[in-house]
Amino acid sequence: MRKRGGEEHEIIVKRRSKKGGHDEHGGAWKVAFADFTMAMMALFMVLWIIQPQNQQQSRADADQLTNPLVEGGAGIFDGSSRTPLDLDGVPVQVSPRKDRDNQARTPQEDPGATLGEGQPGEPRRPHYAEPGQMQELAELLEQLALQLDAEANIEVQVVPQGLRILIKDDAQRFMFSRGSARLDPHFEKLLQRLAGILAKVDNHLIISGHTDSTPYRGVVGGYNNWNLSGDRALRARNVLVEAGLPTSAVLQVTAQADGMPLLPSDPQNGANRRIELLLLTSQAEGLYRELFGDAQVRVDYREGGAQFNAPGS
């Protein structure tokens, strides 16, 4: 380009590229994105931590719906109510059970599976297959003892064979009149209420009578502590049955006399006098049936020689 005066000058034009937005805020989005990423990571960690608890709660809810002692679930006492079942005035405190087996049982797996079930219109009663499942029933019986002011008269133990229920004297009340099978009204009421609970389960019972080692006085016709303990056990069985316990629920009534004292070091102590109920597990009942039934493996000795017999052969 030429200017006036004839002098020539070279003009240099510098062009600068324009940047979009405001340069002073160009890195703010990175900070916001980092905060968002951190928040999402924290959320995922919280969800991951609480997931096992939600699964446990879901299983507990499912157990409650299928619990046989709750009305309205998928259990044996189906109905429209979700309230705990009232067993003769004693409310059942439902607790989750992880080891409850709700599958159908075959007679080989559970000898009592086909007894007292399957009748039209009859609700299916729960069956406690293992000792751990009977803890719930033990707590229920303890509540019954509190209601009847019988804490000193009833003792409940979970043993490998099932649920052991001891009914015994206290310092003020004797279960039976001395030397007889005449039952005290307090203990009769206790047995009646106990029958209302036991009638709602499918397990079977063994009832045994026990005395102390004091010899029976006034012997007539050879009557002794064996007869006395047997008569008392039969009296307890009759009260239970009259109060609603199915007759088939009792497998055996035994007389123990003073053969199984609670206090071996003091056999004449009155604490040894008692009635015991043993609610059998599936395994214990199966063993009982093997001992007294036709299901055991055995060798029969006959005129023709020894013959081996096995179940189903």
Buried (B, 14 or more C-beta within 10 A) or exposed (E): EEEEEEEEEEEEEEEEEEEEEEEEEEEEEEEEEEEEEEEEEEEEEEEEEEEEEEEEEEEBEEBBEBBBBBBBBEBBBEEEEEEBBEBBEBEBEBEBBEEBBEEEBEEEEBBBBEBBBEEEEEBBBBBBBBBBBBBBBBEBBBBBBEEBEBEEBBBBBBEEBBBBBBBBBBEEEBBBEEBEBEBBEBBBBBBBBBBBBBBBBBBBBBBBBBBBBBEBEEEEEEEEBBBBBBBBBBBBBBBBBEBEBBEEBBBBBBBBBBBEBBEEEEBEBBEBBBBBBBBBBBBBBBBBBBEEEEBEEEEEEEEEEEEEEEEEE
